[in-house]
Amino acid sequence: MRVNARFEGEAEQQLNYLAEATGQGVSEVLRTSVQHYYDQMRAQRNGLVHFAAFVGRGRSGRGDVAGSYKARLAEGWGAKHQGRAPAVHEPPPSCAAGTKPAKGRA
């Protein structure tokens, strides 16, 4: 396909810069630019299509995953953090209702 295009001002400067910086001719810079833009658009349009192909495809063998995911997360996190200090937003175990924190703790 033969294409005639007019580049003026900033677009002309950008095209000349790309040709000089890459050592390619103007036609090759334009072909490469179109290829890059095409690849970018295809990735954007197809990204969610590819992702959607994997959603819900796993086979855990469990029929209760949707209804019990919070309990399963709590079990997993509890096992992972067993014996570690509580997170900053959690009160230490020694600060039960009505008790004072240990010396040095606020």
C-alpha positions as CSV (number, residue, x, y, z in Angstrom):
1,M,0.0,0.0,0.0
2,R,1.3,3.4,-0.8
3,V,0.5,6.2,1.6
4,N,1.0,10.0,1.2
5,A,0.9,11.9,4.4
6,R,1.7,15.5,5.4
7,F,3.7,16.1,8.5
8,E,4.1,19.6,9.7
9,G,5.4,21.3,12.8
10,E,6.0,19.1,15.9
11,A,5.0,15.9,14.1
12,E,7.6,16.7,11.4
13,Q,10.3,17.3,14.0
14,Q,9.4,14.1,15.8
15,L,9.6,12.1,12.6
16,N,12.9,13.6,11.6
17,Y,14.3,13.0,15.1
18,L,13.3,9.3,15.0
19,A,14.8,8.8,11.6
20,E,18.1,10.4,12.7
21,A,18.2,8.7,16.1
22,T,17.6,5.2,14.7
23,G,19.5,5.7,11.4
24,Q,16.4,4.5,9.5
25,G,14.6,6.1,6.7
26,V,11.3,7.9,7.2
27,S,9.4,5.0,5.6
28,E,10.9,2.5,8.0
29,V,10.3,4.7,11.0
30,L,6.6,5.0,10.0
31,R,6.3,1.2,9.5
32,T,7.9,0.6,12.9
33,S,5.7,3.2,14.5
34,V,2.5,1.6,13.0
35,Q,3.7,-1.8,14.1
36,H,4.3,-0.5,17.7
37,Y,0.9,1.2,17.8
38,Y,-0.8,-1.9,16.4
39,D,0.8,-4.2,19.0
40,Q,-0.1,-1.8,21.8
41,M,-3.8,-1.6,20.7
42,R,-4.0,-5.4,20.3
43,A,-2.6,-5.9,23.8
44,Q,-5.1,-3.5,25.3
45,R,-8.1,-5.0,23.5
46,N,-7.1,-8.7,24.0
47,G,-5.8,-8.4,27.6
48,L,-9.1,-8.9,29.3
49,V,-10.1,-11.6,26.8
50,H,-7.1,-13.7,27.7
51,F,-7.6,-13.1,31.4
52,A,-11.3,-14.0,31.2
53,A,-10.3,-17.4,29.7
54,F,-8.7,-18.3,33.0
55,V,-11.3,-17.1,35.5
56,G,-13.3,-19.9,37.0
57,R,-11.3,-22.6,35.3
58,G,-9.5,-24.0,38.3
59,R,-10.7,-27.3,39.8
60,S,-10.0,-27.3,43.5
61,G,-12.4,-30.2,44.1
62,R,-14.2,-28.0,46.7
63,G,-17.8,-27.0,46.3
64,D,-17.8,-24.5,49.2
65,V,-15.1,-22.1,48.1
66,A,-17.4,-19.1,47.4
67,G,-19.2,-19.5,50.7
68,S,-16.2,-20.1,53.0
69,Y,-13.4,-18.1,51.5
70,K,-13.2,-15.7,54.5
71,A,-12.7,-18.6,56.9
72,R,-10.1,-20.2,54.6
73,L,-8.2,-16.9,54.4
74,A,-8.2,-16.6,58.1
75,E,-6.9,-20.2,58.5
76,G,-4.2,-19.6,56.0
77,W,-3.1,-16.3,57.5
78,G,-3.2,-17.7,61.0
79,A,-0.9,-20.6,60.0
80,K,1.4,-18.2,58.2
81,H,1.7,-15.8,61.0
82,Q,1.6,-18.2,63.9
83,G,3.9,-17.1,66.8
84,R,4.5,-13.7,65.3
85,A,3.7,-10.3,66.9
86,P,0.2,-9.0,66.0
87,A,-0.1,-6.4,63.3
88,V,0.0,-2.7,64.4
89,H,-3.8,-2.3,64.2
90,E,-4.4,-5.3,66.5
91,P,-4.2,-4.9,70.3
92,P,-1.6,-7.1,72.0
93,P,-3.1,-10.2,73.7
94,S,-2.1,-8.7,77.1
95,C,-4.4,-5.7,76.6
96,A,-7.7,-7.4,77.2
97,A,-10.6,-5.2,78.1
98,G,-10.0,-3.4,81.4
99,T,-6.3,-4.3,81.7
100,K,-3.4,-2.0,81.4
101,P,-0.6,-2.6,78.8
102,A,2.7,-4.0,80.0
103,K,5.4,-1.5,80.9
104,G,7.0,0.1,77.8
105,R,4.0,-0.6,75.6
106,A,1.5,2.1,74.6
